[in-house]
Amino acid sequence: MTKVLVPLAQGCEELEAVTVTDLLTRAGIEVVTAGLDSEPVVAARGLKIIPQTIINNVTDTLFDMIVLPGGLPGANHLRDNDALQNILKKHAENNNYLAAICAAPKALLQAGVLEGKTITCYPGALNSLDLSNIKLTESALQIDGKIVTSRGPGTAMDFALALIELLEGTSKKEEVEKGLVR
């Protein structure tokens, strides 16, 4: 069974976290949510989310994909978490998918896994950072090899459906999409 890690940081964007988790689960993918600490996650707009585990418990697990929800200050917490940064580097070395939406590509940038890649993110989220070896687009969704990025909350459903297609194929994506009555 395909297994995906969704790290949840305090102040994450709830629409992105919940949409990704929900749609991947509908596709029959095993989703593991991991908080950066042992507290319930209080998302950017106050929604409380209780992760299944903490990030320190999954440092030795290889996932087929890691999906980073954005939001602020959540994306900054993902960027600054040493355990998650090590997990991201390990998965990049193993050529596993890494996906980030909204401001979360800053965590991938911090991990050093975006060299030579074309990415997208929330407008202005990476403005103060060195992007000299990265191409930044305004696309709603950007796939460059094993790196998948998306713009923000409004693109969360298309982002999640694209992840399903990458992991489980077009027919599974279409099956999930049909059930959503889009």
Biotite code that builds the C-alpha atoms (Angstrom):
import biotite.structure as struc

atoms = struc.array([
    struc.Atom([0.000, 0.000, 0.000], chain_id="A", res_id=1, res_name="MET", atom_name="CA", element="C"),
    struc.Atom([1.209, 3.499, -0.840], chain_id="A", res_id=2, res_name="THR", atom_name="CA", element="C"),
    struc.Atom([2.195, 5.434, 2.271], chain_id="A", res_id=3, res_name="LYS", atom_name="CA", element="C"),
    struc.Atom([2.316, 9.240, 2.588], chain_id="A", res_id=4, res_name="VAL", atom_name="CA", element="C"),
    struc.Atom([3.534, 11.442, 5.426], chain_id="A", res_id=5, res_name="LEU", atom_name="CA", element="C"),
    struc.Atom([1.752, 14.742, 6.090], chain_id="A", res_id=6, res_name="VAL", atom_name="CA", element="C"),
    struc.Atom([3.676, 16.731, 8.731], chain_id="A", res_id=7, res_name="PRO", atom_name="CA", element="C"),
    struc.Atom([1.406, 19.132, 10.611], chain_id="A", res_id=8, res_name="LEU", atom_name="CA", element="C"),
    struc.Atom([2.884, 22.251, 12.174], chain_id="A", res_id=9, res_name="ALA", atom_name="CA", element="C"),
    struc.Atom([1.271, 24.720, 14.535], chain_id="A", res_id=10, res_name="GLN", atom_name="CA", element="C"),
    struc.Atom([-0.274, 27.426, 12.344], chain_id="A", res_id=11, res_name="GLY", atom_name="CA", element="C"),
    struc.Atom([-0.631, 25.288, 9.215], chain_id="A", res_id=12, res_name="CYS", atom_name="CA", element="C"),
    struc.Atom([-3.253, 26.121, 6.596], chain_id="A", res_id=13, res_name="GLU", atom_name="CA", element="C"),
    struc.Atom([-6.185, 23.902, 7.548], chain_id="A", res_id=14, res_name="GLU", atom_name="CA", element="C"),
    struc.Atom([-7.766, 23.788, 4.088], chain_id="A", res_id=15, res_name="LEU", atom_name="CA", element="C"),
    struc.Atom([-4.546, 22.399, 2.619], chain_id="A", res_id=16, res_name="GLU", atom_name="CA", element="C"),
    struc.Atom([-3.879, 19.930, 5.444], chain_id="A", res_id=17, res_name="ALA", atom_name="CA", element="C"),
    struc.Atom([-7.407, 18.553, 5.529], chain_id="A", res_id=18, res_name="VAL", atom_name="CA", element="C"),
    struc.Atom([-7.962, 18.468, 1.752], chain_id="A", res_id=19, res_name="THR", atom_name="CA", element="C"),
    struc.Atom([-4.739, 16.587, 1.067], chain_id="A", res_id=20, res_name="VAL", atom_name="CA", element="C"),
    struc.Atom([-5.302, 14.134, 3.917], chain_id="A", res_id=21, res_name="THR", atom_name="CA", element="C"),
    struc.Atom([-8.931, 13.539, 2.960], chain_id="A", res_id=22, res_name="ASP", atom_name="CA", element="C"),
    struc.Atom([-8.444, 13.038, -0.775], chain_id="A", res_id=23, res_name="LEU", atom_name="CA", element="C"),
    struc.Atom([-5.406, 10.781, -0.444], chain_id="A", res_id=24, res_name="LEU", atom_name="CA", element="C"),
    struc.Atom([-7.323, 8.661, 2.062], chain_id="A", res_id=25, res_name="THR", atom_name="CA", element="C"),
    struc.Atom([-10.267, 8.436, -0.367], chain_id="A", res_id=26, res_name="ARG", atom_name="CA", element="C"),
    struc.Atom([-7.800, 7.042, -2.904], chain_id="A", res_id=27, res_name="ALA", atom_name="CA", element="C"),
    struc.Atom([-6.889, 4.204, -0.532], chain_id="A", res_id=28, res_name="GLY", atom_name="CA", element="C"),
    struc.Atom([-3.505, 5.680, 0.324], chain_id="A", res_id=29, res_name="ILE", atom_name="CA", element="C"),
    struc.Atom([-2.245, 5.227, 3.867], chain_id="A", res_id=30, res_name="GLU", atom_name="CA", element="C"),
    struc.Atom([-1.775, 8.756, 5.231], chain_id="A", res_id=31, res_name="VAL", atom_name="CA", element="C"),
    struc.Atom([0.254, 9.302, 8.384], chain_id="A", res_id=32, res_name="VAL", atom_name="CA", element="C"),
    struc.Atom([-0.179, 12.713, 9.996], chain_id="A", res_id=33, res_name="THR", atom_name="CA", element="C"),
    struc.Atom([2.685, 13.731, 12.272], chain_id="A", res_id=34, res_name="ALA", atom_name="CA", element="C"),
    struc.Atom([2.817, 16.782, 14.501], chain_id="A", res_id=35, res_name="GLY", atom_name="CA", element="C"),
    struc.Atom([6.103, 18.517, 15.126], chain_id="A", res_id=36, res_name="LEU", atom_name="CA", element="C"),
    struc.Atom([5.368, 18.322, 18.857], chain_id="A", res_id=37, res_name="ASP", atom_name="CA", element="C"),
    struc.Atom([3.024, 16.290, 21.054], chain_id="A", res_id=38, res_name="SER", atom_name="CA", element="C"),
    struc.Atom([0.313, 18.965, 21.259], chain_id="A", res_id=39, res_name="GLU", atom_name="CA", element="C"),
    struc.Atom([-2.853, 19.114, 19.154], chain_id="A", res_id=40, res_name="PRO", atom_name="CA", element="C"),
    struc.Atom([-2.126, 21.298, 16.122], chain_id="A", res_id=41, res_name="VAL", atom_name="CA", element="C"),
    struc.Atom([-3.913, 24.633, 16.138], chain_id="A", res_id=42, res_name="VAL", atom_name="CA", element="C"),
    struc.Atom([-4.129, 25.623, 12.491], chain_id="A", res_id=43, res_name="ALA", atom_name="CA", element="C"),
    struc.Atom([-3.931, 29.176, 11.132], chain_id="A", res_id=44, res_name="ALA", atom_name="CA", element="C"),
    struc.Atom([-7.638, 29.859, 11.610], chain_id="A", res_id=45, res_name="ARG", atom_name="CA", element="C"),
    struc.Atom([-8.080, 27.998, 14.877], chain_id="A", res_id=46, res_name="GLY", atom_name="CA", element="C"),
    struc.Atom([-9.103, 24.517, 13.739], chain_id="A", res_id=47, res_name="LEU", atom_name="CA", element="C"),
    struc.Atom([-7.637, 21.923, 16.109], chain_id="A", res_id=48, res_name="LYS", atom_name="CA", element="C"),
    struc.Atom([-6.165, 18.855, 14.444], chain_id="A", res_id=49, res_name="ILE", atom_name="CA", element="C"),
    struc.Atom([-4.890, 15.848, 16.369], chain_id="A", res_id=50, res_name="ILE", atom_name="CA", element="C"),
    struc.Atom([-2.034, 14.194, 14.452], chain_id="A", res_id=51, res_name="PRO", atom_name="CA", element="C"),
    struc.Atom([-1.655, 10.406, 14.588], chain_id="A", res_id=52, res_name="GLN", atom_name="CA", element="C"),
    struc.Atom([1.950, 10.607, 15.799], chain_id="A", res_id=53, res_name="THR", atom_name="CA", element="C"),
    struc.Atom([4.882, 12.984, 16.219], chain_id="A", res_id=54, res_name="ILE", atom_name="CA", element="C"),
    struc.Atom([7.622, 13.576, 13.675], chain_id="A", res_id=55, res_name="ILE", atom_name="CA", element="C"),
    struc.Atom([10.319, 12.023, 15.890], chain_id="A", res_id=56, res_name="ASN", atom_name="CA", element="C"),
    struc.Atom([8.482, 8.686, 15.683], chain_id="A", res_id=57, res_name="ASN", atom_name="CA", element="C"),
    struc.Atom([8.777, 8.472, 11.882], chain_id="A", res_id=58, res_name="VAL", atom_name="CA", element="C"),
    struc.Atom([12.371, 9.539, 11.277], chain_id="A", res_id=59, res_name="THR", atom_name="CA", element="C"),
    struc.Atom([13.377, 6.001, 10.222], chain_id="A", res_id=60, res_name="ASP", atom_name="CA", element="C"),
    struc.Atom([10.321, 5.329, 8.034], chain_id="A", res_id=61, res_name="THR", atom_name="CA", element="C"),
    struc.Atom([10.479, 5.688, 4.256], chain_id="A", res_id=62, res_name="LEU", atom_name="CA", element="C"),
    struc.Atom([7.309, 7.028, 2.678], chain_id="A", res_id=63, res_name="PHE", atom_name="CA", element="C"),
    struc.Atom([6.323, 7.064, -0.979], chain_id="A", res_id=64, res_name="ASP", atom_name="CA", element="C"),
    struc.Atom([5.663, 10.781, -0.637], chain_id="A", res_id=65, res_name="MET", atom_name="CA", element="C"),
    struc.Atom([5.856, 13.574, 1.897], chain_id="A", res_id=66, res_name="ILE", atom_name="CA", element="C"),
    struc.Atom([3.267, 16.354, 1.544], chain_id="A", res_id=67, res_name="VAL", atom_name="CA", element="C"),
    struc.Atom([3.820, 19.678, 3.315], chain_id="A", res_id=68, res_name="LEU", atom_name="CA", element="C"),
    struc.Atom([0.767, 21.879, 3.939], chain_id="A", res_id=69, res_name="PRO", atom_name="CA", element="C"),
    struc.Atom([1.570, 25.586, 3.967], chain_id="A", res_id=70, res_name="GLY", atom_name="CA", element="C"),
    struc.Atom([0.153, 28.473, 5.928], chain_id="A", res_id=71, res_name="GLY", atom_name="CA", element="C"),
    struc.Atom([1.902, 30.779, 8.322], chain_id="A", res_id=72, res_name="LEU", atom_name="CA", element="C"),
    struc.Atom([3.511, 30.366, 10.700], chain_id="A", res_id=73, res_name="PRO", atom_name="CA", element="C"),
    struc.Atom([3.193, 26.633, 9.906], chain_id="A", res_id=74, res_name="GLY", atom_name="CA", element="C"),
    struc.Atom([5.533, 26.689, 6.905], chain_id="A", res_id=75, res_name="ALA", atom_name="CA", element="C"),
    struc.Atom([8.196, 28.411, 9.007], chain_id="A", res_id=76, res_name="ASN", atom_name="CA", element="C"),
    struc.Atom([7.897, 25.695, 11.645], chain_id="A", res_id=77, res_name="HIS", atom_name="CA", element="C"),
    struc.Atom([8.342, 23.025, 8.937], chain_id="A", res_id=78, res_name="LEU", atom_name="CA", element="C"),
    struc.Atom([11.407, 24.890, 7.662], chain_id="A", res_id=79, res_name="ARG", atom_name="CA", element="C"),
    struc.Atom([12.926, 25.136, 11.144], chain_id="A", res_id=80, res_name="ASP", atom_name="CA", element="C"),
    struc.Atom([12.300, 21.567, 12.368], chain_id="A", res_id=81, res_name="ASN", atom_name="CA", element="C"),
    struc.Atom([15.554, 19.562, 12.300], chain_id="A", res_id=82, res_name="ASP", atom_name="CA", element="C"),
    struc.Atom([13.866, 16.147, 12.335], chain_id="A", res_id=83, res_name="ALA", atom_name="CA", element="C"),
    struc.Atom([11.671, 17.031, 9.366], chain_id="A", res_id=84, res_name="LEU", atom_name="CA", element="C"),
    struc.Atom([14.591, 18.564, 7.492], chain_id="A", res_id=85, res_name="GLN", atom_name="CA", element="C"),
    struc.Atom([16.537, 15.311, 7.887], chain_id="A", res_id=86, res_name="ASN", atom_name="CA", element="C"),
    struc.Atom([13.520, 13.293, 6.706], chain_id="A", res_id=87, res_name="ILE", atom_name="CA", element="C"),
    struc.Atom([13.146, 15.501, 3.619], chain_id="A", res_id=88, res_name="LEU", atom_name="CA", element="C"),
    struc.Atom([16.832, 15.101, 2.730], chain_id="A", res_id=89, res_name="LYS", atom_name="CA", element="C"),
    struc.Atom([16.677, 11.326, 3.201], chain_id="A", res_id=90, res_name="LYS", atom_name="CA", element="C"),
    struc.Atom([13.608, 11.040, 0.975], chain_id="A", res_id=91, res_name="HIS", atom_name="CA", element="C"),
    struc.Atom([15.188, 13.206, -1.722], chain_id="A", res_id=92, res_name="ALA", atom_name="CA", element="C"),
    struc.Atom([18.279, 10.975, -1.669], chain_id="A", res_id=93, res_name="GLU", atom_name="CA", element="C"),
    struc.Atom([15.973, 7.961, -2.124], chain_id="A", res_id=94, res_name="ASN", atom_name="CA", element="C"),
    struc.Atom([14.225, 9.687, -5.063], chain_id="A", res_id=95, res_name="ASN", atom_name="CA", element="C"),
    struc.Atom([10.848, 9.704, -3.311], chain_id="A", res_id=96, res_name="ASN", atom_name="CA", element="C"),
    struc.Atom([8.207, 12.329, -4.030], chain_id="A", res_id=97, res_name="TYR", atom_name="CA", element="C"),
    struc.Atom([8.251, 15.579, -2.063], chain_id="A", res_id=98, res_name="LEU", atom_name="CA", element="C"),
    struc.Atom([5.239, 17.874, -2.345], chain_id="A", res_id=99, res_name="ALA", atom_name="CA", element="C"),
    struc.Atom([4.557, 21.301, -0.852], chain_id="A", res_id=100, res_name="ALA", atom_name="CA", element="C"),
    struc.Atom([1.772, 23.833, -1.198], chain_id="A", res_id=101, res_name="ILE", atom_name="CA", element="C"),
    struc.Atom([1.447, 27.543, -0.418], chain_id="A", res_id=102, res_name="CYS", atom_name="CA", element="C"),
    struc.Atom([4.409, 28.769, 1.683], chain_id="A", res_id=103, res_name="ALA", atom_name="CA", element="C"),
    struc.Atom([5.662, 25.230, 2.446], chain_id="A", res_id=104, res_name="ALA", atom_name="CA", element="C"),
    struc.Atom([8.184, 25.125, -0.431], chain_id="A", res_id=105, res_name="PRO", atom_name="CA", element="C"),
    struc.Atom([10.396, 27.167, 1.919], chain_id="A", res_id=106, res_name="LYS", atom_name="CA", element="C"),
    struc.Atom([10.884, 23.947, 3.925], chain_id="A", res_id=107, res_name="ALA", atom_name="CA", element="C"),
    struc.Atom([12.014, 22.159, 0.753], chain_id="A", res_id=108, res_name="LEU", atom_name="CA", element="C"),
    struc.Atom([14.329, 25.073, -0.042], chain_id="A", res_id=109, res_name="LEU", atom_name="CA", element="C"),
    struc.Atom([15.833, 24.831, 3.455], chain_id="A", res_id=110, res_name="GLN", atom_name="CA", element="C"),
    struc.Atom([16.404, 21.093, 2.941], chain_id="A", res_id=111, res_name="ALA", atom_name="CA", element="C"),
    struc.Atom([18.391, 21.853, -0.207], chain_id="A", res_id=112, res_name="GLY", atom_name="CA", element="C"),
    struc.Atom([16.241, 19.675, -2.464], chain_id="A", res_id=113, res_name="VAL", atom_name="CA", element="C"),
    struc.Atom([15.115, 22.312, -4.991], chain_id="A", res_id=114, res_name="LEU", atom_name="CA", element="C"),
    struc.Atom([18.410, 22.885, -6.832], chain_id="A", res_id=115, res_name="GLU", atom_name="CA", element="C"),
    struc.Atom([17.680, 23.276, -10.549], chain_id="A", res_id=116, res_name="GLY", atom_name="CA", element="C"),
    struc.Atom([13.935, 22.736, -10.084], chain_id="A", res_id=117, res_name="LYS", atom_name="CA", element="C"),
    struc.Atom([10.947, 24.702, -11.340], chain_id="A", res_id=118, res_name="THR", atom_name="CA", element="C"),
    struc.Atom([8.471, 25.356, -8.542], chain_id="A", res_id=119, res_name="ILE", atom_name="CA", element="C"),
    struc.Atom([5.486, 27.472, -7.600], chain_id="A", res_id=120, res_name="THR", atom_name="CA", element="C"),
    struc.Atom([4.299, 28.807, -4.238], chain_id="A", res_id=121, res_name="CYS", atom_name="CA", element="C"),
    struc.Atom([2.068, 31.353, -2.564], chain_id="A", res_id=122, res_name="TYR", atom_name="CA", element="C"),
    struc.Atom([2.772, 34.809, -4.040], chain_id="A", res_id=123, res_name="PRO", atom_name="CA", element="C"),
    struc.Atom([5.644, 36.433, -2.153], chain_id="A", res_id=124, res_name="GLY", atom_name="CA", element="C"),
    struc.Atom([6.306, 33.479, 0.154], chain_id="A", res_id=125, res_name="ALA", atom_name="CA", element="C"),
    struc.Atom([9.886, 33.077, -1.059], chain_id="A", res_id=126, res_name="LEU", atom_name="CA", element="C"),
    struc.Atom([10.659, 36.711, -1.921], chain_id="A", res_id=127, res_name="ASN", atom_name="CA", element="C"),
    struc.Atom([13.387, 37.225, 0.668], chain_id="A", res_id=128, res_name="SER", atom_name="CA", element="C"),
    struc.Atom([15.163, 33.935, -0.105], chain_id="A", res_id=129, res_name="LEU", atom_name="CA", element="C"),
    struc.Atom([17.953, 33.050, -2.522], chain_id="A", res_id=130, res_name="ASP", atom_name="CA", element="C"),
    struc.Atom([16.316, 31.504, -5.556], chain_id="A", res_id=131, res_name="LEU", atom_name="CA", element="C"),
    struc.Atom([19.289, 31.778, -7.903], chain_id="A", res_id=132, res_name="SER", atom_name="CA", element="C"),
    struc.Atom([19.253, 28.050, -8.760], chain_id="A", res_id=133, res_name="ASN", atom_name="CA", element="C"),
    struc.Atom([15.466, 27.666, -8.839], chain_id="A", res_id=134, res_name="ILE", atom_name="CA", element="C"),
    struc.Atom([12.894, 28.719, -11.421], chain_id="A", res_id=135, res_name="LYS", atom_name="CA", element="C"),
    struc.Atom([9.778, 30.185, -9.799], chain_id="A", res_id=136, res_name="LEU", atom_name="CA", element="C"),
    struc.Atom([6.536, 30.157, -11.801], chain_id="A", res_id=137, res_name="THR", atom_name="CA", element="C"),
    struc.Atom([3.024, 31.429, -11.160], chain_id="A", res_id=138, res_name="GLU", atom_name="CA", element="C"),
    struc.Atom([1.454, 28.108, -12.152], chain_id="A", res_id=139, res_name="SER", atom_name="CA", element="C"),
    struc.Atom([-1.304, 26.730, -9.955], chain_id="A", res_id=140, res_name="ALA", atom_name="CA", element="C"),
    struc.Atom([0.497, 23.378, -9.953], chain_id="A", res_id=141, res_name="LEU", atom_name="CA", element="C"),
    struc.Atom([4.089, 22.567, -10.872], chain_id="A", res_id=142, res_name="GLN", atom_name="CA", element="C"),
    struc.Atom([5.612, 19.101, -11.226], chain_id="A", res_id=143, res_name="ILE", atom_name="CA", element="C"),
    struc.Atom([9.352, 18.846, -11.786], chain_id="A", res_id=144, res_name="ASP", atom_name="CA", element="C"),
    struc.Atom([10.560, 15.280, -11.466], chain_id="A", res_id=145, res_name="GLY", atom_name="CA", element="C"),
    struc.Atom([9.828, 14.131, -7.917], chain_id="A", res_id=146, res_name="LYS", atom_name="CA", element="C"),
    struc.Atom([9.073, 17.675, -6.659], chain_id="A", res_id=147, res_name="ILE", atom_name="CA", element="C"),
    struc.Atom([5.432, 18.797, -6.707], chain_id="A", res_id=148, res_name="VAL", atom_name="CA", element="C"),
    struc.Atom([4.398, 22.310, -5.670], chain_id="A", res_id=149, res_name="THR", atom_name="CA", element="C"),
    struc.Atom([1.181, 24.316, -5.707], chain_id="A", res_id=150, res_name="SER", atom_name="CA", element="C"),
    struc.Atom([0.104, 27.927, -5.082], chain_id="A", res_id=151, res_name="ARG", atom_name="CA", element="C"),
    struc.Atom([-2.231, 27.959, -2.094], chain_id="A", res_id=152, res_name="GLY", atom_name="CA", element="C"),
    struc.Atom([-5.559, 27.081, -0.482], chain_id="A", res_id=153, res_name="PRO", atom_name="CA", element="C"),
    struc.Atom([-7.530, 27.603, -3.698], chain_id="A", res_id=154, res_name="GLY", atom_name="CA", element="C"),
    struc.Atom([-5.415, 24.989, -5.486], chain_id="A", res_id=155, res_name="THR", atom_name="CA", element="C"),
    struc.Atom([-5.544, 22.370, -2.715], chain_id="A", res_id=156, res_name="ALA", atom_name="CA", element="C"),
    struc.Atom([-8.058, 20.058, -4.397], chain_id="A", res_id=157, res_name="MET", atom_name="CA", element="C"),
    struc.Atom([-6.262, 20.032, -7.757], chain_id="A", res_id=158, res_name="ASP", atom_name="CA", element="C"),
    struc.Atom([-2.963, 19.562, -5.904], chain_id="A", res_id=159, res_name="PHE", atom_name="CA", element="C"),
    struc.Atom([-4.311, 16.544, -3.995], chain_id="A", res_id=160, res_name="ALA", atom_name="CA", element="C"),
    struc.Atom([-5.808, 15.023, -7.158], chain_id="A", res_id=161, res_name="LEU", atom_name="CA", element="C"),
    struc.Atom([-2.467, 15.436, -8.959], chain_id="A", res_id=162, res_name="ALA", atom_name="CA", element="C"),
    struc.Atom([-0.738, 13.648, -6.083], chain_id="A", res_id=163, res_name="LEU", atom_name="CA", element="C"),
    struc.Atom([-3.213, 10.776, -6.363], chain_id="A", res_id=164, res_name="ILE", atom_name="CA", element="C"),
    struc.Atom([-2.543, 10.532, -10.089], chain_id="A", res_id=165, res_name="GLU", atom_name="CA", element="C"),
    struc.Atom([1.226, 10.425, -9.516], chain_id="A", res_id=166, res_name="LEU", atom_name="CA", element="C"),
    struc.Atom([0.968, 7.752, -6.843], chain_id="A", res_id=167, res_name="LEU", atom_name="CA", element="C"),
    struc.Atom([-1.968, 5.608, -7.990], chain_id="A", res_id=168, res_name="GLU", atom_name="CA", element="C"),
    struc.Atom([-2.605, 6.461, -11.650], chain_id="A", res_id=169, res_name="GLY", atom_name="CA", element="C"),
    struc.Atom([-5.158, 8.340, -13.718], chain_id="A", res_id=170, res_name="THR", atom_name="CA", element="C"),
    struc.Atom([-8.055, 5.914, -13.174], chain_id="A", res_id=171, res_name="SER", atom_name="CA", element="C"),
    struc.Atom([-7.793, 6.238, -9.370], chain_id="A", res_id=172, res_name="LYS", atom_name="CA", element="C"),
    struc.Atom([-7.616, 10.039, -9.655], chain_id="A", res_id=173, res_name="LYS", atom_name="CA", element="C"),
    struc.Atom([-10.722, 10.035, -11.872], chain_id="A", res_id=174, res_name="GLU", atom_name="CA", element="C"),
    struc.Atom([-12.532, 7.696, -9.483], chain_id="A", res_id=175, res_name="GLU", atom_name="CA", element="C"),
    struc.Atom([-11.873, 10.001, -6.523], chain_id="A", res_id=176, res_name="VAL", atom_name="CA", element="C"),
    struc.Atom([-12.708, 13.100, -8.553], chain_id="A", res_id=177, res_name="GLU", atom_name="CA", element="C"),
    struc.Atom([-16.032, 11.607, -9.707], chain_id="A", res_id=178, res_name="LYS", atom_name="CA", element="C"),
    struc.Atom([-17.023, 10.984, -6.086], chain_id="A", res_id=179, res_name="GLY", atom_name="CA", element="C"),
    struc.Atom([-16.386, 14.648, -5.307], chain_id="A", res_id=180, res_name="LEU", atom_name="CA", element="C"),
    struc.Atom([-19.020, 15.725, -7.883], chain_id="A", res_id=181, res_name="VAL", atom_name="CA", element="C"),
    struc.Atom([-16.771, 18.397, -9.372], chain_id="A", res_id=182, res_name="ARG", atom_name="CA", element="C"),
])
